[in-house]
């Protein structure tokens, strides 16, 4: 279901010459916000998108089968720039993000989780950065900070700032969050949407795929805030089992790439073994650790993990 609410125009702040150039080119931006049962937090995220200094904004809120009244919360804004789409049942964050892309009309797309926030000049600064770089770079990303909602203190700032070809970095870890990036909608469609088989690593998978085709530019300015709070659902063991499955899926999708970088490959297998072991599959964890050692015998961590597994054997025979 799709509901468009009434439009209200917010006066823009004074803009730079480059920002005026961007506005004349009618560069529209769609902000995609997936949400599942976070009504109170959602208001902060939506307000941060509506308050952007760049004028041509639409916000696509995808309600992924929430049980609280997300539609009513969105209606309180009374702003036609908001598009509300609802899934009849909970399909997961990757599916919600894909629904947002399919309902987006902007030339560019930005992603915002329902519990986080953008700073007012994020879109303006990133579009200016892309305009200045020309065709040399296709994606721009920026710094962000992390706020602990319990202590109300900034506890971290992003440190990754590499530019250009970042494929090796992306294979090591999900070094750039979705909230930090600005990308053309057509480019996402071209490389493929989010893989809906993932529970949590869909952003990492997309980053790896984008890194094979695009060059990244960095803006050394904090333009968004990630909010840290403990609202995870389910038991810890269940979460780690999901993480382990996601790591296995990610590896299966990009195994040929990992094989090109021996040290990165070894590290990934060792890290994956940790999740697999915690989820209970100790035999598979051992196999992954031995493979990691064969690829890079000078890494210390897989030896430590194998020693830990051997020292903490279960009392009954493993299946």
C-alpha positions in Angstrom: 0.0 0.0 0.0 1.2 3.5 -0.8 0.1 6.7 0.8 1.3 10.2 -0.2 0.7 12.9 2.4 0.1 16.6 1.9 3.1 18.7 0.7 4.5 21.6 2.7 7.4 23.7 1.5 10.2 24.6 4.0 12.2 27.7 3.2 15.8 26.8 2.5 18.8 28.4 4.1 21.3 30.5 2.3 23.3 28.4 -0.1 26.7 28.4 -1.6 27.3 29.0 -5.3 27.9 25.3 -5.8 24.7 24.4 -4.0 22.7 26.9 -6.2 24.3 25.1 -9.3 23.0 21.8 -7.9 19.5 23.2 -7.3 19.3 24.5 -10.9 20.1 21.1 -12.2 17.1 19.8 -10.2 19.1 17.0 -8.5 16.4 15.3 -6.4 17.2 13.0 -3.5 15.1 10.2 -2.1 15.7 9.3 1.6 14.8 5.7 2.3 13.8 4.9 5.8 12.9 1.2 6.7 11.1 0.9 10.0 9.8 -1.9 12.2 8.2 -1.1 15.5 10.2 2.1 16.3 7.5 4.7 16.3 9.1 7.1 18.8 12.6 6.9 17.3 11.2 7.2 13.8 10.1 10.8 14.4 13.7 11.9 14.9 14.9 10.3 11.7 12.1 11.7 9.6 12.5 15.2 11.0 16.2 15.1 10.3 15.4 14.3 6.6 12.7 16.9 6.3 15.1 19.6 7.7 17.7 19.2 5.0 19.0 22.4 3.5 18.8 20.9 0.0 15.3 21.7 -1.2 14.5 18.8 -3.5 13.9 16.0 -1.0 11.4 13.1 -0.7 11.3 10.7 2.2 10.2 7.1 1.5 9.2 5.4 4.8 8.8 1.7 4.4 6.8 0.1 7.3 7.9 -3.5 7.4 4.8 -4.9 8.9 5.0 -3.0 12.2 2.5 -3.8 15.0 2.5 -0.2 16.3 0.9 2.6 14.3 3.7 3.9 12.1 1.2 5.4 9.6 -0.4 7.6 12.2 3.1 8.8 13.4 4.0 9.8 9.8 0.6 11.5 9.4 1.5 13.9 12.2 4.1 15.5 10.0 1.5 16.5 7.5 4.1 16.9 4.8 3.6 15.7 1.2 7.3 15.1 0.8 6.7 11.9 2.7 5.7 8.7 0.9 4.4 5.9 3.2 4.6 2.3 2.0 3.6 -0.7 4.1 4.4 -4.4 4.0 1.5 -6.6 5.1 4.0 -8.7 7.1 7.5 -8.4 8.3 9.9 -9.3 5.5 13.2 -8.0 6.9 15.3 -4.9 6.4 16.7 -5.8 2.9 13.2 -6.2 1.5 12.1 -2.9 3.1 15.1 -1.1 1.5 14.3 -2.6 -1.9 10.7 -1.5 -1.6 12.0 2.0 -0.8 14.2 2.0 -3.9 11.3 0.9 -6.1 9.1 3.7 -4.8 11.8 6.4 -5.0 11.7 9.1 -7.6 15.0 10.9 -6.9 18.1 11.0 -9.0 20.1 10.2 -5.9 19.3 7.9 -3.0 20.4 8.1 0.6 19.6 5.5 3.4 18.6 6.3 6.9 17.7 3.8 9.6 14.7 4.7 11.7 16.7 5.1 14.9 19.5 7.4 13.5 19.6 10.9 12.2 21.1 13.1 9.4 22.6 16.5 10.0 20.9 19.4 8.2 23.6 20.0 5.5 24.3 16.3 4.7 22.6 16.2 1.3 23.8 19.7 0.3 27.4 18.9 1.1 27.5 15.5 -0.6 25.9 16.7 -3.8 28.4 19.6 -3.8 31.2 17.1 -3.4 30.0 15.0 -6.3 29.6 18.0 -8.5 33.2 19.2 -7.7 34.6 15.7 -8.4 32.9 15.3 -11.8 32.8 11.8 -13.3 35.9 10.6 -11.5 33.9 9.5 -8.5 30.4 7.9 -8.4 29.8 7.7 -4.7 30.5 10.1 -1.9 30.6 9.3 1.8 31.3 11.2 5.0 32.3 10.9 8.6 29.7 10.1 11.4 29.7 9.9 15.1 28.1 7.4 17.5 25.9 8.5 20.4 25.2 6.2 23.3 21.6 6.9 24.1 22.0 5.7 27.7 24.8 8.0 28.7 24.0 10.7 26.0 27.7 10.9 25.2 29.5 10.7 21.9 31.5 7.4 22.2 33.0 7.0 18.7 33.7 8.7 15.4 34.2 6.9 12.1 37.8 6.6 11.1 37.8 5.1 7.6 38.6 7.7 5.0 40.1 6.0 2.0 39.2 7.2 -1.5 39.0 5.8 -5.0 39.2 2.0 -5.3 38.2 0.6 -1.9 37.6 -3.1 -2.9 40.2 -4.6 -0.6 38.9 -2.5 2.3 35.3 -3.6 1.7 36.4 -7.2 1.6 38.0 -6.8 5.1 34.9 -5.3 6.7 31.8 -3.2 6.1 34.0 0.0 6.3 31.3 2.4 5.1 27.8 2.4 6.4 24.8 2.9 4.2 23.9 6.1 6.1 27.2 7.7 5.1 26.7 7.3 1.3 25.0 9.1 -1.5 24.6 7.2 -4.7 22.6 7.5 -7.9 19.4 5.4 -7.9 20.2 4.1 -11.4 23.6 2.8 -10.2 22.0 0.8 -7.5 19.5 -0.7 -10.0 22.3 -1.5 -12.4 24.4 -3.4 -9.9 21.4 -5.1 -8.2 19.3 -4.3 -5.2 19.8 -5.7 -1.7 20.0 -9.5 -1.3 16.9 -10.4 0.7 18.4 -13.6 2.0 20.5 -11.7 4.5 19.4 -10.9 8.0 22.0 -8.3 8.8 24.8 -8.2 6.2 22.9 -6.9 3.2 24.7 -3.6 3.5 28.1 -5.2 3.4 27.2 -7.3 0.4 26.1 -4.2 -1.4 29.3 -2.3 -0.5 31.4 -5.1 -1.9 29.4 -5.1 -5.2 29.6 -1.3 -5.4 33.3 -1.4 -4.8 33.8 -3.5 -7.9 32.3 -0.8 -10.1 32.6 2.6 -8.5 35.1 5.0 -7.0 34.4 6.5 -3.6 35.1 10.1 -2.5 35.4 11.1 1.2 34.0 14.2 2.9 35.9 14.8 6.1 32.9 16.2 8.0 30.4 14.6 10.4 27.1 14.7 8.6 25.1 12.0 10.4 24.7 10.4 13.8 24.4 6.7 14.6 22.5 6.0 17.9 23.6 3.1 20.0 21.0 1.4 22.1 20.4 -2.2 23.2 17.1 -3.1 21.6 18.2 -6.4 20.0 15.5 -9.1 19.7 16.0 -12.7 20.7 18.7 -14.6 22.6 22.4 -13.9 22.0 23.0 -17.4 20.7 20.2 -16.9 18.1 21.7 -13.6 17.0 25.1 -15.2 16.6 23.7 -18.0 14.6 22.1 -15.5 12.2 25.4 -13.6 12.0 27.2 -16.9 11.2 24.7 -17.7 8.5 25.1 -14.3 7.0 28.9 -14.6 7.0 28.7 -17.9 5.2 26.3 -16.4 2.6 28.5 -13.4 2.1 31.5 -15.6 1.6 29.7 -17.9 -0.8 28.7 -14.9 -2.9 32.2 -13.4 -3.0 34.5 -16.3 -2.6 36.2 -15.7 -5.9 37.1 -12.2 -4.8 38.5 -13.3 -1.5 40.6 -15.9 -3.2 42.5 -13.1 -4.9 43.7 -11.6 -1.6 45.3 -14.3 0.5 45.7 -12.4 3.7 42.2 -10.9 3.6 40.8 -14.4 2.8 42.5 -15.9 5.8 41.3 -13.2 8.1 37.7 -13.5 6.9 37.7 -17.3 7.5 39.0 -16.8 11.0 36.4 -14.2 11.8 33.7 -16.3 10.4 34.8 -19.3 12.5 34.1 -17.3 15.6 30.4 -16.8 14.8 30.1 -20.4 13.6 31.6 -21.7 16.9 29.4 -19.5 19.1 26.3 -20.7 17.2 27.3 -24.3 18.1 28.9 -25.7 15.0 32.4 -26.4 16.4 33.5 -28.9 13.7 32.8 -26.3 11.0 34.6 -23.7 13.0 37.7 -25.9 13.3 37.6 -26.5 9.5 37.5 -22.8 8.8 40.4 -22.1 11.2 42.6 -24.7 9.7 41.9 -23.3 6.3 42.7 -19.8 7.6 46.1 -21.1 8.9 46.9 -22.8 5.6 46.4 -19.5 3.8 48.3 -17.3 6.3 50.3 -19.4 8.8 51.7 -16.3 10.5 48.4 -15.0 11.8 48.1 -15.6 15.5 44.4 -15.4 16.1 43.3 -18.7 14.4 45.8 -20.7 16.6 44.4 -19.1 19.7 40.8 -19.9 18.6 41.7 -23.6 17.9 43.4 -23.9 21.3 40.3 -22.5 22.9 38.1 -25.0 21.1 40.3 -27.9 22.1 40.4 -26.8 25.7 36.7 -26.3 25.9 35.5 -29.6 24.4 31.9 -30.5 25.1 31.3 -33.4 27.4 29.3 -35.3 24.9 30.4 -36.3 21.4 29.9 -33.7 18.7 27.6 -34.7 15.8 
